[in-house]
Structure formats: structure tokens, C-alpha cells
Amino acid sequence: MENNVTEFSTLCKKLVGIDQRIRFVGVADKHGLILTTAEREGIIPLLNDEETEQYAITASTRQYTRLRWQDLLGKLNYTCSLYEKILRITVPITNQKNRLEYLLIFTLDPSTDDFDHIIMQKVIPLVADFFSAAFTKLP
């Protein structure tokens, strides 16, 4: 799967295009290493590449902690942090054994009030289709 950066890049570009309020989309592996990103045309990034990489590693660590509670609390769909300048969402991508494989990290404009609808109705279905097809291709 790590060799399919082109496919991940296509996914990121597609996600940036599904809603005009999506600013940034990135896919990281289970260790938080960013595989590819896409940004909305014309935005000025709030983080540089190194800061984005550091954030992804931190997000990966937090996801491991959160996933351990799923047996008690139910499936984790996404986490969301509202900052003054952005809304940052992390979606864990797990395998059939509920082990973290990838992270989808994306940001929205902070004034996005229907973010749950965007995530649950637009982003997650597209991501689920992509990764379920990708996981079935694995040997």
C-alpha cells in the first residue's frame, strides 16, 4: 500500500474538491509519516511542511490511544479540534483487525458549522470506498 502514493494523491485531490471549505487533506501511515497531501487552490498554509509532519506524528500517537477505547465506547469515526484559524479533523483508517493503518488528516475553514455532515456524508464514504477496495487488493 505504501507504494500507491499516486492513488493516495488522487484521493486527496478528490477530497479537496468535494467541498469548497476543505483547505487541506493529507494521508499519513500508521506511524504518522505523511505520504501525500493536497491543498485548496489559493490558500496560504498555516503550517509549514515540518510542522505538518510533526502534527501528523502526534495525531498518529493520539489515535492509538483513542482506538483502545473502542470496545467500550464504540467505533471512532473521527476526531475534531477547533482552532481559531482552522477546524482540524483526523479520521483513523483501520484494518479488519481494527489496527491503525493510515490517518486521513484534513482541515476546514473555522466557520464551517455543518462539519459533521461534510465528514460523515461526504468524506468518510469516499475514504471508506477507497480503502476497502485497497485492502482487498492486499496479498
NORKA-V736882 format. One record per residue. N is the residue number from 0. PSI is psi in whole degrees, 0 to 359 (none if undefined). Layout:
N,PSI
N,PSI
This chain:
0,325
1,336
2,356
3,42
4,325
5,318
6,319
7,321
8,318
9,317
10,313
11,316
12,321
13,317
14,320
15,328
16,354
17,344
18,133
19,348
20,353
21,124
22,316
23,144
24,135
25,150
26,130
27,155
28,181
29,343
30,357
31,10
32,121
33,128
34,322
35,159
36,165
37,149
38,151
39,139
40,134
41,355
42,157
43,116
44,143
45,336
46,146
47,177
48,317
49,318
50,322
51,317
52,317
53,319
54,317
55,319
56,317
57,318
58,321
59,315
60,316
61,324
62,320
63,317
64,317
65,321
66,332
67,343
68,356
69,325
70,328
71,324
72,346
73,172
74,135
75,115
76,314
77,163
78,153
79,135
80,127
81,113
82,169
83,324
84,342
85,164
86,117
87,128
88,139
89,128
90,117
91,137
92,112
93,158
94,188
95,338
96,12
97,32
98,138
99,128
100,316
101,164
102,136
103,123
104,127
105,162
106,151
107,160
108,142
109,341
110,7
111,108
112,341
113,39
114,325
115,319
116,315
117,314
118,307
119,329
120,337
121,308
122,303
123,318
124,319
125,317
126,318
127,316
128,315
129,308
130,330
131,322
132,319
133,318
134,329
135,341
136,343
137,146
138,none
